[in-house]
Amino acid sequence: MYKLVLIRHGESLWNKAKNFSGWSDVDLTEKGKEEAILAGKILLQEGFLFDIAFTSVLKRAIRTLWLVLDELNSCWIPVERTWHLNERHYGALQGLNKIEMSYLCGEKRVKDWRRKYDEIPPPLNKFDERHPRMKQCYHNLSEDLIPSTESLKNVITRVTPYWKNIIIPKIRSGKNVLIVAHHNSLKAIVKDLDNISDKDIPSYEMPTGIPLIYLIDQNMKAIRHYYLGDPKMIKRAIEDEIHLGELSWEKDFKSYLTKS
Ligand SMILES: O=C(O)[C@@H](CO)OP(=O)(O)O
């Protein structure tokens, strides 16, 4: 039996603001940093140690990983940073507010953008300075691999080969692997581990900054999984994700319309 630990990065500035984040390189909030530190402390307390870690090239995931490894006194372990584990590219929606967009375009439109398997948001203009082709960290990628927008299906198509060809062999070789990534890129991994269908994976929700432990069999399928964290907080965080964008869930949604 193998063990694998997955962590969605701690709360980011745009999780807090309820903006579409995607490949925008936003940092953690103070709460996000605390979540990461707590995740590291709990992992230490539970006796987890890692041989290698994988993360994206986005700073909210990298910083979460640093804080976790610091608590584990494991800053020295090899770390693979890869664009394959980046968040879903949310196209021209990036930076827009999910509540405001629900008000303007309707809750169903926002829900479909967020949680329909093959829904592709409007693309980000290739000449927009926020486009990844303008960023140094993607300069070694060929243009056809750099997305201007992505559906969840596209994310699964880019994450799965990396998961199967790069990460799984490390697990099979007996390495203790930690993956710190994003809501949608981690969905690709749990989809494979738990055999979750295309129909069910969009509504799979994961809280920020809480270690998710997987026990895996020889066929690289999950035997069971569990979170290391307060069940009440996890339930609340998952409910917030499910209802994000519903105006009735946002008691104070008018404040989103009046902010500058
Ligand atoms: O905005 C995003 O990039 C992601 C993660 O925060 O959002 P969602 O979970 O709605 O796909």
The ligand as a MOL file (V3000), in Angstrom:
LIG
                    3D

  0  0  0     0  0            999 V3000
M  V30 BEGIN CTAB
M  V30 COUNTS 11 10 0 0 0
M  V30 BEGIN ATOM
M  V30 1 O -10.9790 30.8370 -9.5930 0
M  V30 2 C -10.3050 29.7980 -9.7320 0
M  V30 3 O -9.2270 29.7760 -10.3320 0
M  V30 4 C -10.8150 28.4770 -9.1610 0
M  V30 5 C -10.1980 28.1640 -7.8280 0
M  V30 6 O -10.3390 29.1520 -6.8980 0
M  V30 7 O -12.1840 28.6310 -9.0390 0
M  V30 8 P -13.2740 27.4640 -9.0900 0
M  V30 9 O -13.0810 26.6590 -7.8730 0
M  V30 10 O -14.5510 28.2620 -9.1120 0
M  V30 11 O -13.1040 26.6980 -10.3600 0
M  V30 END ATOM
M  V30 BEGIN BOND
M  V30 1 2 1 2
M  V30 2 1 2 3
M  V30 3 1 2 4
M  V30 4 1 4 5
M  V30 5 1 4 7
M  V30 6 1 5 6
M  V30 7 1 7 8
M  V30 8 2 8 9
M  V30 9 1 8 10
M  V30 10 1 8 11
M  V30 END BOND
M  V30 END CTAB
M  END
